Amino acid sequence: MLLTVLTLLAQDARIIDGDTVEFGNEMVRIENIDTPERGGRAECDAERMLAEIASDTLTLLLSKGAIEIERSGTDRYGRTLARISVSGRDIGEELITRDLAVGWEGRRHDWCGNHQ
């Protein structure tokens, strides 16, 4: 598969949630991670709170330099799947390190666990 790479700035990004960013007309899903869902898609208050923290953290991380998007395909919703990095830092890995994302396992992670 041929990978395409694009470099953008933070002002080009609109954060949808902790693992999805809109760049112009392109919706980009950070590949291989899952973050908590925002708003009505959250299963509990703990997930909703973590989702806001993940989204805010993503905004902060993207503001640290030029954003590099390494596209690898599309998902079933038509979103671009991509590795996103800033100054060489993999944003998905950074969110996992901060406990704001988990590795994608083919289905949504249970963020509520014992918090319900």
LUMNUMAR-81019 format. One record per atom (N, C-alpha, C): x, y, z; residue in three letters. Coordinates in pm, whole numbers, plus 50000, padded with zeros to 5 digits. Example, Ala and Ser with C-alpha at 12.3 -4.5 7.8 and 13.67 -1.06 7.14 Angstrom:
LUMNUMAR-81019
513194943150780ala 512304955050780ala 513204967050780ala 512854977550708ser 513674989450714ser 512905000350787ser 
END
This chain:
LUMNUMAR-81019
500854988350000met 500005000050000met 500905012450000met 500595021849914leu 501345034349906leu 500845043950012leu 501745048550098leu 501395058150202leu 501575072250148leu 500655081050182thr 500805095150145thr 500975103150272thr 501845113150267val 502145121350384val 501805135750353val 501195142550450leu 500815156550437leu 501255163650564leu 501765175850550thr 502155183850666thr 501245195950677thr 500665198050797leu 499735209050823leu 500105215850954leu 499375226650986leu 499535233651112leu 498285232051197leu 498405234751327ala 497295232951420ala 496065240951381ala 496245252851323gln 495085260951287gln 494275254451175gln 494855244451106asp 494145237151002asp 493275226051059asp 493385223451189ala 492715212051252ala 491485216151331ala 490435207751322arg 489265209051409arg 489105195651478arg 489215195851611ile 489145183451689ile 487695178851699ile 487445166551659ile 486115160551670ile 486015153251804ile 487005145151832asp 487125138351962asp 488585134351978asp 488885125952073gly 490275122752103gly 491025115051996gly 490295108851902asp 490985101451796asp 490555105451655asp 489825116451642thr 489375120951511thr 489565135951497thr 490175139851384val 490455153951356val 490005156951214val 489395168651196glu 489015173051063glu 490025183251013glu 490565180650895phe 491485189850828phe 490795194150699phe 490225206150697gly 489465210450580gly 488265201350562gly 488175195050446asn 487065185850418asn 487405171250446asn 488565168850503glu 489005155150527glu 488915151650676glu 488165141150704met 488045136050840met 489125125350858met 489985127250958val 491115118150980val 490965111251115val 490985097951113arg 490915089751234arg 492325084851263arg 492815087651383ile 494145082751421ile 494075067451425ile 494935061151346glu 494855046551334glu 495375039551459glu 494805027951482asn 495255018551585asn 495055023151729asn 494185033051752ile 493855036751890ile 492345038351905ile 491895038352028asp 490505041252062asp 490525050552182asp 489775061452173thr 489645070752285thr 488195071052331thr 487925076252449pro 486555077052499pro 485675085452407pro 484375082252406glu 483415089552324glu 482905101852398glu 482615112252321arg 482105124752376arg 480575124752379arg 480025133652461gly 478595136452461gly 477705124352474gly 476675123852389gly 475675113352394gly 476175099552358gly 477325098652294arg 477895085552259arg 478615079152378arg 478895086852482ala 479555081452602ala 478585072552678ala 479105061852736glu 478295052352812glu 478115056352958glu 478935065653008cys 478855069753148cys 479545083353164cys 479365089453279asp 479985102453305asp 481505101753304asp 482065090753353ala 483535089253354ala 484075089353212ala 483395082353121glu 483835082252981glu 483715096252920glu 482625102952949arg 482405116552898arg 483515125952946arg 483885124953072met 484945133353128met 486305130153064met 486615117353052leu 487875113252988leu 487925117652842leu 486775117452775ala 486725121652635ala 487095136352622ala 486615144652712glu 486955158852707glu 488445161052734glu 488985153452828ile 490425154552857ile 491235149952737ile 490825138852674ala 491535133852555ala 491475143952442ala 490315150052420ser 490165159952314ser 491025172252341ser 491005176952465asp 491835188552502asp 493325185352488asp 493705173252527thr 495105169152515thr 495515168252369thr 494635162952284leu 494925162352141leu 495125176352085leu 494265185752124thr 494415199752080thr 495785205052121thr 496175202752245leu 497475207452296leu 498625201052219leu 498585187952200leu 499665180952131leu 499815185851987leu 498695188351920leu 498765192951780leu 499295207151768leu 499255214751877ser 499725228651874ser 501235229751891ser 501925218551910lys 503355218651942lys 504275219651820lys 503725219951699gly 504575220851580gly 503825216751455gly 504565214451348ala 503965210151222ala 503365196151240ala 502165194351189ile 501445181751200ile 501725173551074ile 502215161551093glu 502455152650980glu 501415141550982glu 500725140150870ile 499695129850856ile 500195119550757ile 500325107250803glu 500765096250718glu 499555087150693glu 498915089150579arg 497685081950547arg 497985067250516arg 497035058650557ser 497215044350530ser 495965037850472ser 494875045250457gly 493645039550403gly 492435046750457gly 491285040150450thr 490045045750503thr 489335035250587thr 488495040050680asp 487705030750761asp 486325028950698asp 485475021250764arg 484145018350708arg 483235030450702arg 483595041250771tyr 482815053550768tyr 483355063650666tyr 484385059750593gly 484975068550492gly 486015078250546gly 486345076950674arg 487385085650731arg 488755080650691arg 489675089950670thr 491055086350643thr 491665080450769thr 492305069050757leu 493075063250868leu 494505067950851leu 495085072950959ala 496435078450947ala 497165078451080ala 498475078151068arg 499365080751181arg 499565095851181arg 499355102151295ile 499565116551307ile 500735118651402ile 501685126951359ser 502815130051445ser 503095144951442ser 503695149751549val 504115163651562val 505545163451613val 506425169751539ser 507855170051575ser 508395156051602ser 507965146451522gly 508435132751535gly 507745124551643gly 506845130451720arg 506135123251827arg 504835117551772arg 504655104651787asp 503425098051744asp 502305101851842asp 501295108651791ile 500225113851877ile 499395102551938ile 499125092151861gly 498385080751915gly 499125074252031gly 500415072152014glu 501225066352122glu 501255075452244glu 501325088352221glu 501335097952332glu 500025097352410glu 498895096152341leu 497605095052409leu 497515082052489leu 498075071252434ile 498115058452508ile 498975059952633ile 500135066152620thr 501035068152734thr 500345076052845thr 499495085452807arg 498795093652905arg 497495087252955arg 497255074652919asp 496045067152958asp 494765073652906asp 494855080552793leu 493685086752730leu 493265079352605leu 493955068552573ala 493635059952459ala 494145046052489ala 493575036452417val 494065022652421val 494295018252278val 495055007552261gly 495235001952128gly 493904996852074gly 493664998951945trp 492414994651882trp 492384979351875trp 491304973451924glu 491154958851926glu 489974954251842glu 489524962551750gly 488434958751661gly 487054962451712gly 486974967151833arg 485704971951889arg 485984982351996arg 484944989652028arg 485055000352127arg 485484995152263arg 486375002552326his 486844999252461his 485785003052564his 485674995352672asp 484754998652781asp 485455008352876asp 485155021152861trp 485775031652942trp 485075033253077trp 483935026953094cys 483185028753218cys 483615018953326cys 483925006853289gly 484424996953385gly 483704997553518gly 484405001753622asn 483845002453757asn 483255016153788asn 483145024853689his 482695038553716his 481195040553704his 480455030353665gln 479015032153644gln 478255032453774gln 
END
